């Protein structure tokens, strides 16, 4: 599934709500029991609210690792490397 960036893809009827609640609950518990812990989400879609606190309606991650950028660099490097071989 590809993401166009429309909010309906993140908050529509097709979203797995149990998974979202699991991530929110996990981050809430971790940050409550271990205030110094850091959680990092590996994300390609750019989901809104990923690093917003659970208290403020987000998923509660501290940082987001944007996987689309490294994937693009790999693609560019593969093309460049083939050009020079």
NORSULQUI-V165020 format. One record per pair of residues at least 12 apart in sequence whose C-alpha atoms are under 10 Angstrom apart, sorted by the first residue. I is the first residue (numbers start at 0). GAP is how many residues later the second one is. If there is no record, write none. Layout:
BEGIN
i->I gap->GAP
i->I gap->GAP
END
This chain:
BEGIN
i->1 gap->42
i->1 gap->43
i->2 gap->41
i->2 gap->42
i->2 gap->43
i->2 gap->44
i->3 gap->41
i->3 gap->42
i->4 gap->40
i->4 gap->41
i->4 gap->42
i->4 gap->43
i->5 gap->41
i->6 gap->40
i->6 gap->41
i->8 gap->36
i->8 gap->38
i->9 gap->35
i->9 gap->36
i->9 gap->37
i->9 gap->38
i->9 gap->39
i->10 gap->36
i->10 gap->37
i->19 gap->30
i->19 gap->38
i->19 gap->39
i->20 gap->33
i->20 gap->38
i->21 gap->37
i->22 gap->18
i->22 gap->27
i->22 gap->31
i->22 gap->35
i->22 gap->36
i->22 gap->37
i->22 gap->38
i->23 gap->26
i->23 gap->29
i->23 gap->30
i->23 gap->31
i->23 gap->33
i->23 gap->34
i->23 gap->35
i->23 gap->36
i->23 gap->37
i->24 gap->29
i->24 gap->34
i->24 gap->35
i->25 gap->13
i->25 gap->33
i->25 gap->34
i->25 gap->35
i->26 gap->12
i->26 gap->13
i->26 gap->26
i->26 gap->27
i->26 gap->32
i->26 gap->33
i->26 gap->34
i->26 gap->35
i->27 gap->25
i->27 gap->26
i->27 gap->27
i->27 gap->31
i->27 gap->32
i->27 gap->33
i->29 gap->30
i->30 gap->29
i->30 gap->30
i->30 gap->31
i->36 gap->25
i->37 gap->23
i->37 gap->24
i->37 gap->25
i->38 gap->12
i->38 gap->21
i->38 gap->22
i->38 gap->23
i->38 gap->24
i->38 gap->25
i->39 gap->20
i->39 gap->21
i->39 gap->22
i->39 gap->23
i->39 gap->24
i->39 gap->25
i->40 gap->18
i->40 gap->19
i->40 gap->20
i->40 gap->21
i->40 gap->22
i->40 gap->23
i->40 gap->24
i->40 gap->25
i->40 gap->26
i->41 gap->21
i->41 gap->22
i->41 gap->23
i->41 gap->24
i->41 gap->25
i->41 gap->26
i->42 gap->21
i->42 gap->22
i->42 gap->23
i->42 gap->24
i->42 gap->25
i->43 gap->20
i->43 gap->21
i->43 gap->22
i->43 gap->23
i->43 gap->24
i->43 gap->25
i->43 gap->27
i->44 gap->21
i->44 gap->22
i->44 gap->23
i->45 gap->18
i->45 gap->19
i->45 gap->20
i->45 gap->21
i->45 gap->22
i->46 gap->12
i->46 gap->17
i->48 gap->12
i->49 gap->12
i->49 gap->13
i->49 gap->14
i->50 gap->12
i->50 gap->13
END
